């Protein structure tokens, strides 16, 4: 799974062919770069992600990041570079945090990358793939 804010990219070519599993528009009136964010969540296979990482890094604007993860593997994309780390081991985050400092990504973002899906994304996944629902899910009819 991964999250990309469309405004973080100079152009959307690296996302061509990827369909978001969940999308949300968020008003961010205090953001000097973009007062509206189009937050898109993607479910992609590792091979597709690895193929597109260089293009995503080239398209990423300074002050922004995107991230993807599976299990304990975390990938963070910043302007010009991407990094692999272990989600559970914060010591592996130091390289991308330091690089984030150099491209203007505040530590409040790089030190707090979540590997938990927001409830609204989980709900979208359940709606799009009803066969994945647990029989214990009260929303299953």
PyMOL commands that set and color helices and strands:
alter all, ss='L'
color gray80, all
select helices_A, chain A and resi 6-8+13-15+46-59+90-102+107-110+119-128+130-132
alter helices_A, ss='H'
color red, helices_A
select strands_A, chain A and resi 2-5+22-27+36-42+66-70+73-78+81-86
alter strands_A, ss='S'
color yellow, strands_A
deselect
rebuild
show_as cartoon
